[in-house]
Amino acid sequence: MTARLRTFLPVLGLLMVALASPSALAHCQVPCGIYDDGARVKAMMEDATTIEKAITEMNALAGKKDVQSQNQFTRWVMNKESHASHIITVMAEYFLAQRVKPGEDYEKKLKEHHAVILAAMKAKQSSDMNAVKALNEAIAKLTQYYHIHQ
C-alpha cells in the first residue's frame, strides 16, 4: 500500500461515516400485516450485485493516481458499504425482528438469517470476491422461506 493511499484511507473512513444514512428501508414495526418478503430478498440480491460491481470497479481503479480515479474509487467504496449496511438493516429490522418467529426450524432459520448479516459485514469490510460469493449464497438460502415474485 502506498503512503499516499495510507493517508487517504482515514479521510475515506470519515467521509463514509459522515455520509452514512441512519434511515432504514425495511418495513415498519407496526403490526399492519403488509409484508412482501420476496421483494426484500430480491432487493438484497440486487444489493449484493452492486457490492460485486463495486469491488470489480475498485480493483480496476486501485493503481490509478489521478484525482478523478481516486474520486471514483472513493464513491465505489462508499456505495459498497452502503449496500452492505442496507442488507444488515433489512435482515435485523425486518426479517429477524418481524418475520422469523419461534416455531418449527426456528434455530435453523436464525442461523441462516444471521449468516446473511455476517456475510454482508465481511463484504463490507473487504474487497474480496469470496466475501461476495458467500453473501450471495447466504441470501440464496433464504429463498426456501420467501417466494420472489418475477
C-alpha positions as CSV (number, residue, x, y, z in Angstrom):
1,M,0.0,0.0,0.0
2,T,1.4,3.4,-1.0
3,A,2.0,6.1,1.6
4,R,-0.5,8.3,-0.3
5,L,-3.2,5.7,0.0
6,R,-2.4,5.1,3.7
7,T,-3.0,8.8,4.4
8,F,-6.1,8.8,2.2
9,L,-7.9,5.9,3.9
10,P,-8.7,7.7,7.2
11,V,-10.2,10.5,5.3
12,L,-12.2,8.0,3.3
13,G,-13.4,6.4,6.6
14,L,-14.6,9.8,7.9
15,L,-16.4,10.6,4.7
16,M,-18.2,7.3,4.8
17,V,-19.3,7.8,8.4
18,A,-20.4,11.3,7.7
19,L,-22.5,10.4,4.7
20,A,-23.9,7.1,6.1
21,S,-27.7,7.4,6.4
22,P,-29.3,6.1,9.6
23,S,-32.6,5.6,7.8
24,A,-33.8,2.1,7.1
25,L,-35.8,1.0,4.2
26,A,-37.3,-2.0,6.0
27,H,-41.0,-2.1,6.6
28,C,-42.4,-0.5,9.7
29,Q,-42.8,-2.4,13.0
30,V,-46.5,-1.7,13.3
31,P,-48.5,-4.9,13.1
32,C,-50.1,-3.9,9.8
33,G,-49.8,-7.3,8.2
34,I,-48.4,-5.8,4.9
35,Y,-45.3,-7.7,4.0
36,D,-43.5,-8.6,0.8
37,D,-40.7,-10.8,1.9
38,G,-39.8,-11.8,-1.6
39,A,-39.3,-8.2,-2.6
40,R,-36.9,-7.7,0.3
41,V,-34.9,-10.8,-0.6
42,K,-34.8,-9.6,-4.2
43,A,-33.6,-6.2,-3.1
44,M,-30.8,-7.8,-1.1
45,M,-29.8,-9.8,-4.1
46,E,-29.5,-6.5,-6.0
47,D,-27.5,-5.0,-3.2
48,A,-25.1,-8.0,-3.4
49,T,-24.8,-7.5,-7.1
50,T,-23.9,-3.8,-6.5
51,I,-21.3,-4.8,-3.9
52,E,-19.8,-7.2,-6.5
53,K,-19.7,-4.4,-9.1
54,A,-18.2,-2.0,-6.6
55,I,-15.4,-4.4,-5.8
56,T,-14.7,-5.0,-9.5
57,E,-14.5,-1.3,-10.2
58,M,-12.4,-0.7,-7.1
59,N,-9.9,-3.2,-8.3
60,A,-9.8,-1.6,-11.7
61,L,-9.1,1.8,-10.1
62,A,-6.7,0.7,-7.4
63,G,-3.5,1.6,-9.1
64,K,-4.5,4.8,-10.7
65,K,-3.3,8.1,-9.1
66,D,-5.3,10.8,-10.9
67,V,-7.8,12.7,-8.8
68,Q,-10.8,11.5,-10.9
69,S,-9.9,7.9,-10.4
70,Q,-9.4,8.4,-6.7
71,N,-12.8,10.1,-6.5
72,Q,-14.5,7.2,-8.3
73,F,-12.6,4.7,-6.1
74,T,-14.0,6.5,-3.0
75,R,-17.5,6.6,-4.4
76,W,-17.4,2.8,-5.1
77,V,-16.2,2.1,-1.6
78,M,-19.0,4.2,-0.1
79,N,-21.5,2.5,-2.4
80,K,-20.3,-0.9,-1.4
81,E,-20.6,-0.1,2.3
82,S,-24.0,1.5,1.9
83,H,-25.4,-1.6,0.2
84,A,-23.9,-4.0,2.7
85,S,-25.3,-1.8,5.5
86,H,-28.7,-1.9,3.8
87,I,-28.6,-5.7,3.8
88,I,-27.7,-5.8,7.5
89,T,-30.5,-3.4,8.4
90,V,-33.2,-5.3,6.4
91,M,-32.1,-8.6,8.0
92,A,-32.1,-7.2,11.5
93,E,-35.1,-4.8,11.5
94,Y,-37.4,-6.6,9.1
95,F,-36.6,-10.4,9.0
96,L,-35.2,-11.1,12.4
97,A,-37.4,-8.6,14.3
98,Q,-40.6,-9.4,12.4
99,R,-40.6,-12.4,10.2
100,V,-38.5,-15.1,11.9
101,K,-40.7,-16.4,14.7
102,P,-40.3,-19.2,17.3
103,G,-41.7,-22.4,16.0
104,E,-40.6,-25.1,13.5
105,D,-37.0,-24.9,12.5
106,Y,-36.5,-21.7,14.5
107,E,-32.8,-22.3,15.3
108,K,-32.1,-23.2,11.7
109,K,-33.8,-20.1,10.4
110,L,-32.0,-17.9,12.9
111,K,-28.6,-19.3,11.8
112,E,-29.4,-18.9,8.1
113,H,-30.7,-15.3,8.6
114,H,-27.7,-14.4,10.8
115,A,-25.4,-15.9,8.2
116,V,-26.6,-13.2,5.8
117,I,-25.7,-10.5,8.3
118,L,-22.2,-11.9,8.9
119,A,-21.6,-12.3,5.1
120,A,-22.7,-8.7,4.5
121,M,-20.4,-7.5,7.3
122,K,-17.5,-9.3,5.7
123,A,-18.3,-8.0,2.3
124,K,-18.5,-4.5,3.8
125,Q,-15.1,-4.9,5.4
126,S,-13.2,-6.4,2.5
127,S,-12.7,-6.2,-1.2
128,D,-12.5,-10.0,-1.6
129,M,-14.9,-11.6,-4.2
130,N,-15.1,-14.6,-2.0
131,A,-17.0,-12.5,0.5
132,V,-19.5,-11.5,-2.2
133,K,-19.8,-15.2,-3.2
134,A,-20.6,-16.1,0.5
135,L,-23.1,-13.3,0.7
136,N,-24.9,-14.4,-2.5
137,E,-25.0,-18.0,-1.2
138,A,-26.4,-16.9,2.2
139,I,-29.1,-14.8,0.6
140,A,-30.0,-17.6,-1.8
141,K,-30.7,-19.9,1.1
142,L,-33.5,-17.6,2.2
143,T,-35.4,-18.3,-1.0
144,Q,-36.6,-21.5,0.6
145,Y,-38.7,-19.4,3.0
146,Y,-39.7,-16.4,0.9
147,H,-41.1,-16.5,-2.6
148,I,-39.7,-14.0,-5.0
149,H,-42.2,-12.6,-7.5
150,Q,-40.9,-12.3,-11.1
